[in-house]
Amino acid sequence: MKYPITVYGDPVLRKKATVIEKEHPKLEEIIDNMWETMYYSDGVGLAAPQVGMPIRMFVIDASAGADEEPELENFKKVFINPQIIETKGDEWTMNEGCLSLPEIREDVSRPDEVTLKYQDENFTEHLETFKGFAGRVIQHEYDHLEGILFVDHLSPLRKRLLKGKLLAISKGKVQPHYRIRIPK
């Protein structure tokens, strides 16, 4: 089932997400639906708050970056209850977009590496360091669990220039090819 994407202006995108327990109702179904929603929406990552669920989980398929980073060829993971342990390395800028902010793309600087403690879909614990494109996508999706959007990383001037577009999104005056949930 494809979920509608929650867009800018909905309070769920600004809440700090809560920890998931192994017994979370219908978790396997939620994960399957998140994959289906992400692929249908042409995303490389999707966090649970983006589909209206304030829980600490996101999915990523970074294989789109395999042309430049061959190790990403089969990079498809579920991250449950992630915690950033450390970010390091040189900051680099890349143009980012977000399914919750349709029609907006901006250059965002992030550190090159992120070390993350997380559980997979079987609640097996992992401690891994991710670099490059995968590290960037993880940081972007992790921000969603903290109530942060990529536009929060922009300068005050750039944010002011985007104010009209953000207001239009919150009113549903955008037409992405996927279903959206407009804030009440």
Protein Blocks (a to p, Z undefined) as FASTA:
>chain_A
ZZddddehiaklmpccddddfklghklmmmmmmmmmmmmnopabdcfklnopacdddddd
fklmmmmmmmlmmgccddehiacfbdcdjddddddddfklghiacdddddfbdcdddddf
kopacddddehjllmmmmmmmmmmnopafklmpcfklmmmmmmmmmmmmnopaccfbdcd
ddZZ
